Amino acid sequence: MPDNKTLPNKNLVSSEQIVELLKSQLLSVKTSSDLENVKISFLGRKSPVNDLMKQIVNLKEASEKKSYGEKMNQLKQEVTDLILGKEFELKESEYNTELEKWTDVTAYNSKPHKGSIHPITKAIWEMEDIFKRMGFDTELPYEIDSEDNNFTYVNLPPTHPARSSPPDHPSSCACHTARCARVHVVQSALV
């Protein structure tokens, strides 16, 4: 990080000295704030580059001013390029350190995922166990069943509005209550 002590006397500074001094200071830059300080000290209002550019008013002839201006623009461009190069290096190293920390969440994980059973499902299973120990059986209902099992055997009248069956499946419909399972249990007991 440069300070006023490392910058040479502005009356004795040449463009080559400025570039060499910048290169040596860029080697010690480790953070973006250090780089910003270097940038200000070499391209700011009180920088040696700016002091050299101000010397153009002391030249008399237009051809001297033109060649001097071109040299100063080349110097400023070289200083800017060196600083931008170092800025790219710092950003690339920051990116690489972040990339090392990053984990690919889509990669295959050989560890099995540990999950848990929903509390309501646990309660249902516990109740089923209790009833099984008491001698009862559990019966799962069908999702689609006949119209007789859905309506006739559960005492729904023929005029009930829910009895309208879809035209593509006239004799089957979705079970709307758990009573359909009871009908199957009773029918299997009668057989």
C-alpha positions as CSV (number, residue, x, y, z in Angstrom):
1,M,0.0,0.0,0.0
2,P,1.7,3.2,-1.1
3,D,2.1,6.3,1.0
4,N,3.7,9.6,0.4
5,K,7.1,8.4,1.5
6,T,7.3,5.8,-1.2
7,L,6.4,8.2,-4.0
8,P,9.6,10.0,-5.2
9,N,9.9,13.8,-5.4
10,K,7.5,15.0,-8.2
11,N,10.2,17.1,-9.7
12,L,12.5,14.1,-10.3
13,V,9.9,11.6,-11.4
14,S,9.9,10.3,-15.0
15,S,7.3,8.1,-16.7
16,E,9.6,5.0,-16.4
17,Q,10.1,5.6,-12.7
18,I,6.4,5.8,-12.2
19,V,5.7,2.6,-14.0
20,E,8.5,0.7,-12.1
21,L,7.2,2.1,-8.8
22,L,3.7,1.1,-9.6
23,K,4.8,-2.5,-10.6
24,S,6.7,-2.8,-7.3
25,Q,3.7,-1.6,-5.3
26,L,1.2,-3.8,-7.1
27,L,3.2,-6.9,-6.0
28,S,2.4,-6.1,-2.4
29,V,-1.3,-5.5,-3.0
30,K,-3.5,-8.3,-1.4
31,T,-7.0,-6.7,-1.1
32,S,-9.2,-4.5,-3.2
33,S,-8.9,-1.7,-0.7
34,D,-5.1,-1.8,-1.1
35,L,-5.6,-1.7,-4.8
36,E,-7.9,1.3,-4.5
37,N,-5.3,3.2,-2.5
38,V,-2.7,2.4,-5.1
39,K,-5.0,3.6,-7.8
40,I,-5.7,6.9,-6.0
41,S,-2.0,7.5,-5.4
42,F,-1.1,6.9,-9.1
43,L,-4.1,8.3,-10.9
44,G,-5.6,10.7,-8.4
45,R,-5.5,14.5,-8.3
46,K,-2.2,14.6,-6.3
47,S,-0.5,11.8,-8.2
48,P,2.8,11.9,-10.0
49,V,1.0,11.1,-13.3
50,N,-1.3,14.1,-12.9
51,D,1.7,16.3,-11.9
52,L,3.5,15.2,-15.1
53,M,0.4,16.0,-17.2
54,K,0.2,19.5,-15.7
55,Q,3.7,20.2,-17.0
56,I,2.3,20.5,-20.6
57,V,1.5,24.2,-19.9
58,N,5.2,24.9,-19.5
59,L,5.9,23.8,-23.1
60,K,6.1,26.6,-25.7
61,E,5.7,24.9,-29.1
62,A,2.6,23.0,-30.3
63,S,4.7,20.1,-31.6
64,E,6.3,19.6,-28.2
65,K,2.9,19.8,-26.5
66,K,1.5,17.2,-29.0
67,S,4.4,14.7,-28.4
68,Y,4.4,15.3,-24.7
69,G,0.6,14.8,-24.5
70,E,0.9,11.5,-26.5
71,K,3.5,10.3,-24.1
72,M,1.4,11.2,-21.0
73,N,-1.6,9.5,-22.5
74,Q,0.5,6.4,-23.1
75,L,1.7,6.6,-19.5
76,K,-1.8,7.0,-18.1
77,Q,-3.0,4.1,-20.3
78,E,-0.1,1.9,-19.1
79,V,-0.8,2.7,-15.5
80,T,-4.5,2.1,-15.9
81,D,-3.8,-1.3,-17.7
82,L,-1.5,-2.4,-14.9
83,I,-4.1,-1.5,-12.2
84,L,-6.9,-3.2,-14.1
85,G,-4.8,-6.3,-14.6
86,K,-4.2,-6.5,-10.8
87,E,-7.9,-5.9,-10.2
88,F,-8.7,-8.9,-12.5
89,E,-6.2,-11.0,-10.6
90,L,-7.8,-10.1,-7.2
91,K,-11.3,-10.8,-8.5
92,E,-10.2,-14.1,-10.0
93,S,-8.6,-15.2,-6.7
94,E,-11.7,-14.1,-4.7
95,Y,-13.9,-16.1,-7.2
96,N,-11.6,-19.2,-6.8
97,T,-11.8,-19.1,-3.0
98,E,-15.6,-18.7,-3.2
99,L,-15.7,-21.6,-5.7
100,E,-13.8,-23.8,-3.3
101,K,-16.4,-23.2,-0.6
102,W,-19.3,-23.8,-2.9
103,T,-20.9,-27.2,-3.0
104,D,-22.7,-28.8,-5.9
105,V,-26.2,-29.5,-4.6
106,T,-27.1,-31.6,-7.7
107,A,-24.2,-34.0,-7.2
108,Y,-25.0,-37.6,-6.1
109,N,-24.9,-38.0,-2.4
110,S,-24.2,-41.6,-1.3
111,K,-25.5,-40.9,2.3
112,P,-29.1,-41.9,2.7
113,H,-31.5,-39.0,3.5
114,K,-32.9,-39.2,6.9
115,G,-36.5,-38.1,7.1
116,S,-39.3,-38.4,9.6
117,I,-42.8,-39.7,9.6
118,H,-45.5,-37.0,9.9
119,P,-47.1,-36.9,13.4
120,I,-50.6,-37.5,12.1
121,T,-49.4,-40.6,10.2
122,K,-47.7,-41.9,13.4
123,A,-50.9,-41.4,15.3
124,I,-53.0,-43.3,12.7
125,W,-50.5,-46.2,12.8
126,E,-50.6,-46.3,16.6
127,M,-54.4,-46.3,16.5
128,E,-54.3,-49.1,13.9
129,D,-51.9,-51.1,16.1
130,I,-54.2,-50.6,19.1
131,F,-57.3,-51.8,17.2
132,K,-55.4,-54.8,15.7
133,R,-54.4,-55.9,19.2
134,M,-58.0,-55.7,20.1
135,G,-58.9,-58.0,17.3
136,F,-60.0,-55.6,14.6
137,D,-58.7,-55.6,11.0
138,T,-57.9,-52.5,8.9
139,E,-59.3,-52.2,5.4
140,L,-58.2,-49.6,2.9
141,P,-61.0,-48.1,0.7
142,Y,-60.9,-48.3,-3.1
143,E,-60.5,-45.0,-4.9
144,I,-62.9,-45.9,-7.7
145,D,-65.8,-48.2,-7.0
146,S,-69.2,-49.3,-8.5
147,E,-72.3,-47.2,-8.2
148,D,-73.9,-49.9,-6.1
149,N,-71.2,-49.9,-3.5
150,N,-71.1,-46.1,-3.5
151,F,-74.8,-45.4,-3.2
152,T,-77.2,-48.3,-3.2
153,Y,-75.6,-50.3,-0.4
154,V,-75.0,-47.2,1.8
155,N,-78.7,-46.3,1.6
156,L,-78.5,-43.2,-0.6
157,P,-81.8,-42.8,-2.6
158,P,-81.8,-43.1,-6.4
159,T,-82.7,-39.4,-6.7
160,H,-79.7,-38.2,-4.7
161,P,-77.7,-35.6,-6.7
162,A,-74.4,-37.3,-6.1
163,R,-75.6,-40.4,-8.1
164,S,-75.1,-38.8,-11.4
165,S,-72.2,-40.9,-12.9
166,P,-69.9,-39.7,-15.6
167,P,-70.9,-40.7,-19.2
168,D,-67.7,-42.5,-20.0
169,H,-68.0,-44.8,-16.9
170,P,-71.7,-45.3,-16.2
171,S,-71.3,-47.9,-13.5
172,S,-68.2,-46.6,-11.6
173,C,-67.4,-43.4,-9.7
174,A,-64.9,-42.1,-7.2
175,C,-65.5,-43.2,-3.6
176,H,-66.7,-40.2,-1.6
177,T,-66.9,-41.8,1.8
178,A,-65.2,-44.5,3.8
179,R,-68.5,-46.4,3.9
180,C,-67.5,-48.1,0.6
181,A,-64.8,-50.0,2.5
182,R,-67.4,-51.1,5.0
183,V,-69.5,-52.5,2.1
184,H,-66.6,-54.5,0.9
185,V,-65.9,-55.9,4.4
186,V,-69.5,-56.9,4.8
187,Q,-69.6,-58.5,1.3
188,S,-66.4,-60.5,2.0
189,A,-67.8,-61.6,5.4
190,L,-71.0,-62.9,3.7
191,V,-69.2,-65.0,1.1
